[in-house]
């Protein structure tokens, strides 16, 4: 699995960049709003998508872009091109806010997304809980799930403490356990 690529930008189009790495040039598809320049050395976080007829490499300047892209392509009906269009239209923070607000009209501004796609996207992302993509929350969730707590209780408790982002995983686990005990 290719998780990152470091090299020199040798060619650039709005949503494509070619990077030379040790004598090999890789083609990567990128969001429209990338700040890459021909001639500069870069490091990009990558996602490799292997299909029967192609191997495509997608590159991102920031880790949160890659994480969001990976979540988006798991949604039914959202492929890599639409996921890139979303990342070209919104920053990850803006997109998370749109999902929290369930703003269908904002999603419809993305090329390739209509009303039905926007509704499905919001529904499925709600299931993936993109709004709580913070690593500490993931760790808390997994820790409590491994202890045998029910998924619904963990999710309710995490929503109750979502303002406590600056705390460590251990502190969050303690808080969630207190909330679950009161349920």
SVG drawing of the C-alpha trace seen along z (x, -y; Angstrom):
<svg xmlns="http://www.w3.org/2000/svg" viewBox="-33 -27 49 34">
<polyline fill="none" stroke="black" stroke-width="0.4" points="0.0,0.0 1.3,-3.4 0.5,-5.8 2.7,-8.7 4.9,-10.0 7.8,-12.4 9.5,-13.9 9.7,-16.8 6.7,-18.1 7.5,-17.9 4.0,-18.6 0.8,-20.1 -2.8,-20.5 -5.6,-21.8 -6.5,-18.3 -3.5,-16.3 0.2,-16.4 3.2,-14.3 5.9,-13.7 9.3,-12.3 10.6,-9.9 13.9,-8.1 13.7,-7.9 10.0,-7.1 7.2,-9.6 3.9,-9.1 0.6,-10.6 -1.6,-11.7 -5.1,-13.2 -5.5,-16.0 -8.1,-18.5 -8.5,-21.6 -7.3,-23.9 -3.8,-22.4 -0.9,-24.8 1.7,-22.6 4.1,-24.2 6.3,-22.7 9.9,-22.3 9.2,-22.1 9.8,-19.1 6.7,-17.9 5.3,-15.2 1.7,-14.1 -0.5,-11.7 -1.9,-9.2 -4.7,-6.7 -4.3,-4.0 -7.5,-2.8 -7.1,0.4 -9.8,1.3 -10.0,4.0 -9.1,1.5 -6.9,-1.0 -4.7,-1.8 -5.2,-5.4 -3.2,-7.3 -4.8,-10.3 -2.6,-12.8 -3.4,-15.3 -1.3,-18.0 -2.9,-17.5 -3.7,-14.4 -7.3,-15.5 -8.0,-15.8 -6.9,-12.2 -9.0,-11.0 -12.1,-12.7 -11.5,-11.4 -11.2,-7.8 -14.5,-8.2 -16.2,-9.7 -15.3,-6.9 -16.9,-4.4 -20.3,-6.1 -22.5,-4.3 -22.6,-6.3 -19.7,-8.5 -16.6,-7.7 -13.2,-9.2 -14.1,-11.9 -17.0,-13.2 -14.9,-12.9 -12.3,-15.1 -15.0,-17.5 -16.1,-17.8 -12.5,-18.4 -12.1,-21.0 -15.3,-22.8 -14.9,-22.6 -12.1,-22.3 -12.5,-19.3 -13.6,-21.6 -16.3,-23.3 -17.5,-19.9 -17.8,-18.5 -19.8,-21.6 -22.1,-21.1 -22.7,-17.5 -23.4,-18.6 -25.9,-21.2 -27.3,-18.7 -27.1,-21.4 -28.3,-19.8 -28.2,-23.1 -24.5,-23.5 -23.7,-19.9 -25.6,-20.5 -23.0,-23.2 -20.6,-20.3 -20.4,-19.2 -22.0,-15.7 -24.1,-15.9 -27.9,-16.4 -30.6,-16.3 -30.7,-12.5 -27.0,-12.2 -26.8,-14.9 -29.4,-13.2 -27.7,-9.8 -24.3,-11.3 -25.7,-13.0 -27.4,-9.8 -24.4,-7.5 -21.9,-10.0 -24.0,-10.3 -23.6,-6.5 -19.9,-6.9 -20.0,-9.7 -17.7,-12.0 -18.4,-14.8 -16.6,-12.9 -13.5,-12.0 -11.1,-13.2 -8.6,-10.4 -9.2,-10.6 -12.9,-9.8 -12.0,-6.9 -9.7,-5.5 -12.4,-6.0 -15.0,-4.3 -12.8,-1.3 -11.7,-1.0 -15.3,-1.0 -16.5,1.3 -13.7,3.8 -15.0,3.7 -18.4,4.9 -20.4,1.7 -23.2,1.3 -22.5,-0.9 -25.6,-3.1 -24.6,-3.9 -21.1,-4.7 -22.3,-7.0 -24.8,-8.8 -22.1,-9.3 -19.5,-10.6 -22.1,-13.1 -22.6,-14.3 -18.9,-15.1 -18.1,-16.3 -16.9,-19.7 -14.0,-18.1 -11.6,-17.8 -8.5,-18.9 -8.6,-16.0 -6.5,-12.9 -8.0,-9.5 -7.8,-8.3 -9.7,-11.3 -12.3,-10.9 -12.8,-7.2 -13.4,-8.1 -16.0,-10.8 -17.8,-8.5 -17.9,-5.7 -19.5,-8.1 -22.1,-9.1 -22.8,-5.5 -23.3,-4.5 -26.0,-7.2 -27.8,-5.9"/>
</svg>
